[in-house]
């Protein structure tokens, strides 16, 4: 439909361009009686099924595209389809109905040899031509926007094509063609140059397991002197989401659901998504914003089922805001199980030359699971799951409810603050009382309008709720005192 609409807009733009560039100037050179007769004849002949079919058929296609764009706004080409469609409908169809049809009807009522026709003709040519320029330009611009949308949808301007790192194969249709995983897609064995890593606290994704890799072009290094590490242009961050097939038999492996790429360009990070087939043999490029049913067997052999939501590109941008969330000192300062044993992850990065130097000590926050104090683990969870929005520069900055590590010390908790309540709770955080704390109620609810964290997830994070409930219960009540 996008293709047909783009072709229709282009064809109509060509017709109106012809009128603006030579038809109307030629008619204007005739004597009024001759010009009126010629234009009256054109206005009769133009009402044929071919021209009207293209003019109005394109309008119908643009109407459907606009409605579809509003319903699938998270798709990367949605705004282009909406803008192009509205430009044609408003700038071409509406202008025709309001500015040309009345003039043509008035011209049709005149006798070509009358004095009234002689007076009417110059004004008719001038006004008709000006508005024809407008509708020709609108149709041409609409064709351009719809063509861009078509390129984006079909992948011609799609994932990783123009921004691939050196040495990688870059077809866009299938993950197997990218050469990221060394011929063993289901096992997610990366090719040489990709380094596996883990973070201390990850963004909850409805229970999905995650495997992460980073690629840096040869000869370049990641800069670690800032809290958020600076990846050089051409770097990749790769993350695959998967679910176990059978918890009773780990040998059966996992079913991968999606693999996301963040590619560092000169203008920030660009996100791309590949969705795996059910067999886990390959993945295809996707615009996201879709639900994937998944199932597995638990330890008791009971089949479990749920739906995993793959976010659209706009959802990725809303959270990431042009940055890599987890690639920072306090998230990467941890131990990692490598093939030759367990090592400090940052020390390993230094040893293999992935980073330029160990980050400053004040940026680190060791938080291996189960060993850090409760408060450190809780604030780390909030930082990973909430801080990307509830922080300075985040999308929820206006709420002034900060949950990043810089603002969640014992002295700067967003406690005892009124907010919109659910389930009768009306305080953000009430020290010593998790049952009265609004943010925990929002984590428990399945209402998409109220639940936190915002994002594609649909299921409450029971482990995270348990951790934060224990943390709130341990906070002294005096923190809430005036």
N, C-alpha and C positions, 0 to 999 in steps of 0.2 A: 504493500500500500504506500509506503514511503517512496518507493521507486516511481510508481504510477503518479503520485501527487507531484513529485519533483518534475517529471516529464510534462505533466499537464501545466504546471506553473510556467515552465520554460516555454512551452508552445504558445500559451496565451501571452506571455511577455513578448515573444517574437511577433505575434499578430499586432499587438498594440504598439510595439516599437516601429513596425512598418507604417502604421497610421501617423505616428508622431514625426517620423523622419522624412516621409515623402508623400503619403496619400493626402493628408490635410494641407501641407504646403502647396501641393499641386492644385487641389480644389480651390484654395484661397486665391489663386491666380486667375481663375475663371470669372466671367461675369456672374453676378448674383443669381440670375435665372438659371444659368448652366450649372453653377455649383449646387443650387438647391435641388435641381433634378437629379444630379449625380449622387448626392448624399441620400436623397429619398430612396433611390434605387438600391444603394448599398445597404441602407437600414432594412429594406425588405428582404434582400437576398441573404443577409447575415443571419436571419432567423431560420437557420437550417439545422438539421439534426446533428451534423458533424461539429459545427462550431459550438452550438449550445450544449451538445453532449460533452465536449471537452471542458467548456467553461463551467457548467454546472456539475458535471461529474467530478471535476477537480475540487470544486467547493464541497461536495459530499465527502470525498476522500479526506480533505483537510479537516472537516468537522469530526470525522471518526478518529483521525490521528490526534487531534487536540484532546478529545475525551480520553483516548487511550494514554496520552502523555500524562494527564492529570491523575489517572488511576495508577500509573506506574512511574511516579515522579522520581523514584530512586534510580531509575535506569539512566546511564550516562548521556544518552541522546534525547531524553525526554524534553528538556528545555528547548533544544533545537527544533524538534518536531512541533512543539507548542508555538514557538515564536514564528516559525515559517508558516504554519497553518493559519494563525491569527493574522499575520501580515497579508496573506492572500485573501482571506475572508473579509478583512476590514479594508485593506488598501485597494483591492481589486473588485470584489463582488459588491461591497457596500458602496464604494465610490461609483460603480456603474449604475447601481439602482438609484442613488440619490442625485447624481450629477449628469449622467448621460441619458438615461431612459426618459426623464422629463423633457430634456432638450429635443430628443429625437421625436417624441410624441408631439411636441409643439411644432416642429418642422414639418411633420407629416400632415398637419392640418392646413398648411399654407399652399396657395397656388403659386407656382414658380414664377409666373410673369407679373405678379401683383406688386404694388408698391410696398405693401407690408413685408413681403418676402425679401425685397431689396434692403429694407431697413434692418430686418432681423438677421440676415446672413452674416455680416461682419462680426457681430457680438457672439453669434452661435459658434463660428469658427474659432474665435479666441478662447471662449470659455470651455468649449468641448476639448480643444487641444491641450489646455493647461491641465485639466483633470485627467486627460489621457496620459500625459507624462507621468502623473502620480500613480495611476494604476499600472502602467507599464513598469515603472521602477519597483513598485510593490511586488508585482508578480516575479520580476527578475530576482529581487532579494529573497523572496520566499523560495524560489527554486534553488538558490545558493544555500540557504539554511537547511533545506530538506536534503540536499545532496551531501552536506557535511554530516547530517544525522545518519544518512544511509552509509557513508563511509565508516562511521563510528560503530554502527550496528553490525555491519558485515565483517568488521575486524580489520579493514584496510587501514584504519588509524587506531588499531586495537592494542591489546596487551603486549608490552615489551618489544614492539616492533622497532620503533624509532629510538628507543632508549635502552637498548640491550647493552649489557656489559661486554667488554672485549673478550673474544674467544668463545662466546656462547652462540649456539645455533638458535635462530630466532623466528621460525614459523609460528603462527599465532593460534592455529586451530587446536592442536593436541599437546598435552604436557610432555608426552614422549618425544616430541620433536624439538623441545627446548634443550634437551641434553643436560638437564639439571640432575636427574637421577640416573645413575650409571647402568641403564638397561635393566634395573631391578625395581620397577616402579612400586610394586606392592610392598616390597621391603623398605622402600624409601632410603636406598643407599645412595648418597650424593656422589657426584663426580668429584674428581680432584679439584681442590680450590675452595670447596664449601666446608665450613667449620660448624659443627653442631654446638649448640649452647642451650642453657636453660636460665630462667629468671627466678627470683626469690618468691615473688607473688604475682600470679598471672590473673588476667581478666577472665572471670568465670564464663564458660561457654556451654551451659546446659550439660555439663558432665563430660564433654568431649576431651579426649587426650590430645596433646599438642606436641609436635616435634618441630624444632626450630633449627635453621641453618643461616649462616651469613656468608656472603661472598664479597671479597674486595679485589678489584683488579690488581694484577701483578705489578709490584713496584710501588704500590700506594699503601698507606697506613691509616687506621682510624685514629682521630685525635681525641684524647681522653682528658684534657685539661679542664673541660667543662663537665657539669653534671650530666647533661645529655650529650653523649658522645657524637662527634661530628664524623659521619661517614663520607668518604670521597665520592665524587660523581662516578656513576657506573656500578656502585655497590648494590647488592641484593639482600633483602631480608626475606626468607622463605619460611612459611609456617603451614603445616599440614594438620588438619583436624581429623580425628578418627575415633572409632568406637570398637571395643573388643567384640570378637565374634562369639566367643564362649569363654566365660571366666573359669570354667572347670578345666579347660585345655588351652593354655597359652600358646601352644605350638600352632594353633589355627590362625594365629596372628590377629590383625585388626583390619576393619574395613575403613579405608580412608574416605572422607566425605568431600572435603575441599582443600585446596592448596592456595594460599594467598601469597602474593608477591608485593613487597614494597621496594620500588626501584628509586634509587637516589639520582635525581637529575639536577641540572643547574638551577631549577626553580623550586626545588623541594622534593617531596616524595610523591610518586605515582603508584596507585594501587591497581592490581589486576587479580582476577580470581579464576581458578580452574575447578570445575566440579567433576568428581569421579563417577564412573559408571558403577553399577551395583557389584560387578565382579571384582572391582578394584584393579582392573588391568590397564586403565588409562583414564585421563581426565581431559575435558574439553573446555575451551575458553567460555566464560559465562559473564553476563552482566549482573548476576546475582539476584537478590530479592526473590528468592524462591525457597520453598520448604522441601526437605528431603526426609522421607520416612526411614528410620533406622530401627534395627532390632538386634538383640543379643540374648544369650542365655546367662543367667546369674549363677552364683555358686551352688544353688539348689536345683539347677536345671530348669528354672522357670523362665519362659520367654518374656523378655521385657521389650516394650515398644515405645517410641517417642518420635517426635518430629523435630528435626534440626533445621534452623533457619539460616540460610546463606544470605548475608546482608548485601544490599546493593552498594554501588560505588559511593553514592551520596552518604550512606550510613558510615562507610569507612572514613570518609573525609570528615564527618561530624565528630568522630572520636579522635582521629589522629591529628586533624588540623595541620597537616603538612609536616608531621614529625613522627619519629619512631618512639612509641611510648615506653617500651621496656628496655631500650638500648641506652641504659644509663648506669652509672657506677654502682649505686645502691641496689639495683636490681640484678646486676651480674656478679656481684661480690659473693661467691658461693663455691661450694665444691661441685665437681661434675665427674661422672663415671665414664672414663675413657677406656679404650681397648687395652691399655697397659696399666689400668688401675685408676683410683680416685685421686684427682688433683685439684688444686685451687684453680678455678676457671680463669681468673684474671692473670694469674702467673702463667698459665698455659698460653694465653693470648700473647703475652710478652715474649714467651719462649719461641713461638712459631712466627713472630713478626707480624701478627695481625693488627696490633695497636702500637702506637709510637712509644708509650711509656705507661707504667702503672699510674692510675689516677691518684690525685692527692688524697691523703688519709681522711680529710674532713668530708669528702664526698662519699665515703664508703659506709655501708650499713650491712654488716654480716647478719644474715637471717636464714641460715639453713633450717629446714623444717624441723620443728620440735625442740630446737636448742636455744632459740632466742627468747627473751622475756615475753610474757603475754602482751604487754603494751607495744613492744616493738613489732610483734607479728600482726597485731590488730592494725596499727598505723600503716604497716606495709601493705596489708590487704586493702585498706581504704585508699591508699596512694595509687595502687594498681587498678582498682575497680571504680573509684569515684573521682580521684584527683585529676584525671585528664579533663574533666568538665568543671569540677568544683575546685578551681585554682585560679590564680592570677593569669589572665589571658585565655582561660577556658570558656566554653559556651555558657556555663552557669555562673560566671564571675559576678553577674549582677545580683545573684542571691546572697552574696557575701557569706555563704556557708562553705568554708574551705575544708577540704578533706585531704589535701596533699600533706606530705610529711613536714613541710615548712610551717604549716598552720595547725597541726594536730598534736602539739605538745600539751602537757597537762594544763598549762596556763592559757592555752589558746583554743580550747575545744569549743565547737559551735553548740554548746550546751544550753538548755533552758531557753531556747529561742522558739517563739511561736511560729507555726507554719500551718499549711492547710492539712487538716487532720483526716485520717481514715481510722475506722474502728474506735473512735472516741479519743484517740491520742492527739495531743495538740502541742507537744514539745519535741524539738529535734532530737536532743539527747538529754536524758535525765540520769545523772550519775547515781549508780547504785540500783537503778530500776530499769532493766532492759524492757520490761513489759509496758512501761510508760513512754518509751523512746520511739518517736515517730519514724526515724530512719530505719529502724529494725522492722517496723510494721510495713514499711514500703518495700523492704527486701523480701518479706514473706508473701505479699499479695501477688496474685496472678493477673490483676487488673493492669493492662498495658498502659493506661493513662496515669496510673499512680505508682507503679513499681519502679524501683531503683535497684541496680544501676540501669540507666537508659541504654538501649542497644537491641541487638537482634535476639538476645536470649529470652526464653519464655518460662523457664523453670527456676524456682528459688534455689539458691546455693545453700544447702542445709549445713555444710561444713563451715562456710563463711559466716552464716547466721549464728551458729554455735560459738565460733571463735569470738565474734563481736559481742554476743550476749554475755559471755564470760568476762570480757574486758569491761563492758559497761557496769556489770555487777560489782566488779572490783574497784571501780572509781569511787573516791570519797565523796560523800554528799556535799561537802563544803565547797566543791567546785561550782555548785549551782547557787551558792549563797551570794547575796548582793554585797 
